[in-house]
Amino acid sequence: MQSLETGDRKVLIEGGSYPRYAASGHLLYVRQGALKAVRFDPESLTVRGEPVTVVEKLKHQPMGAGHAQFRVSSRGSLLYLRGELAGETYTPAWVDRDGRERPIPSEPLDYRGLQIDPSGSRLVTTQNDARQISRSILVLDLATSSSARLTFKPMAAGSPIWSFSGERIFFTAAEGVSYGLYAKPSGGGGRPELIMTMKETFIPSSSSADDS
């Protein structure tokens, strides 16, 4: 926990990741691949009692921020994906409002965070390699089912978003211990343009109308 007023920090649980507070008064988090829950008092900012296992095997990513595949609604409903380590291969698909799936022809890979371009004709995504130690940016053409890689090793890139016009793609990347926000033409070609350096990585969420 960290106070927004004083900045003081307090360790609640050792060895946990991806914490989420539930309206039931519990703190949910992941530890060693399992989803745990422990009672939490938001007034005293303390946990109470012993944690219990909610899901034994949860799809999760132990590297980096320790992302895990679960969400809790404001009414306390839990949505989760069973499994073990993230890193399996997937095929993107369109899903209509009745739940019918229509696969998008593409190579099965470990895709992360699909985003459709403003014209609706392309997807940009992050692709993790099989060992979860490198990431690259891919653009998928929905009309031709072809893909183009925008970044290459040793740059570990991720979190791509389209510019307002769709002509550029913004993304974050790390080279060694240095983080940066980059841009590159969505059609490929040339080196990534460094927009700004950062002390730590963050996730871009939107682009202005002038593509900046």
Secondary structure in CASP SS format (residue, H / E / C, confidence):
PFRMAT SS
TARGET T0000
AUTHOR 0000-0000-0000
METHOD secondary structure of the structure
MODEL  1
M C 1.00
Q E 1.00
S C 1.00
L C 1.00
E C 1.00
T C 1.00
G C 1.00
D C 1.00
R E 1.00
K C 1.00
V C 1.00
L C 1.00
I C 1.00
E C 1.00
G C 1.00
G C 1.00
S E 1.00
Y E 1.00
P E 1.00
R E 1.00
Y E 1.00
A E 1.00
A C 1.00
S C 1.00
G C 1.00
H E 1.00
L E 1.00
L E 1.00
Y E 1.00
V E 1.00
R E 1.00
Q C 1.00
G C 1.00
A E 1.00
L E 1.00
K E 1.00
A E 1.00
V E 1.00
R E 1.00
F E 1.00
D E 1.00
P C 1.00
E C 1.00
S C 1.00
L C 1.00
T E 1.00
V E 1.00
R E 1.00
G E 1.00
E E 1.00
P E 1.00
V E 1.00
T E 1.00
V E 1.00
V E 1.00
E C 1.00
K C 1.00
L E 1.00
K C 1.00
H E 1.00
Q C 1.00
P C 1.00
M C 1.00
G C 1.00
A C 1.00
G C 1.00
H C 1.00
A E 1.00
Q C 1.00
F E 1.00
R E 1.00
V E 1.00
S C 1.00
S C 1.00
R C 1.00
G C 1.00
S C 1.00
L E 1.00
L E 1.00
Y E 1.00
L C 1.00
R E 1.00
G C 1.00
E C 1.00
L E 1.00
A C 1.00
G C 1.00
E C 1.00
T C 1.00
Y E 1.00
T C 1.00
P C 1.00
A E 1.00
W E 1.00
V E 1.00
D C 1.00
R C 1.00
D C 1.00
G C 1.00
R C 1.00
E E 1.00
R E 1.00
P E 1.00
I C 1.00
P C 1.00
S C 1.00
E C 1.00
P C 1.00
L E 1.00
D E 1.00
Y E 1.00
R E 1.00
G E 1.00
L E 1.00
Q E 1.00
I E 1.00
D C 1.00
P C 1.00
S C 1.00
G C 1.00
S C 1.00
R E 1.00
L E 1.00
V E 1.00
T E 1.00
T E 1.00
Q E 1.00
N E 1.00
D C 1.00
A C 1.00
R C 1.00
Q C 1.00
I C 1.00
S C 1.00
R E 1.00
S E 1.00
I E 1.00
L E 1.00
V E 1.00
L E 1.00
D E 1.00
L C 1.00
A C 1.00
T C 1.00
S C 1.00
S C 1.00
S E 1.00
A E 1.00
R E 1.00
L C 1.00
T C 1.00
F C 1.00
K C 1.00
P C 1.00
M C 1.00
A E 1.00
A E 1.00
G E 1.00
S E 1.00
P E 1.00
I E 1.00
W E 1.00
S C 1.00
F C 1.00
S C 1.00
G C 1.00
E C 1.00
R E 1.00
I E 1.00
F E 1.00
F E 1.00
T E 1.00
A E 1.00
A E 1.00
E E 1.00
G C 1.00
V C 1.00
S E 1.00
Y E 1.00
G E 1.00
L E 1.00
Y E 1.00
A E 1.00
K E 1.00
P E 1.00
S C 1.00
G C 1.00
G C 1.00
G C 1.00
G C 1.00
R C 1.00
P C 1.00
E E 1.00
L E 1.00
I E 1.00
M E 1.00
T E 1.00
M E 1.00
K C 1.00
E C 1.00
T C 1.00
F C 1.00
I C 1.00
P C 1.00
S C 1.00
S C 1.00
S C 1.00
S C 1.00
A C 1.00
D C 1.00
D C 1.00
S C 1.00
END
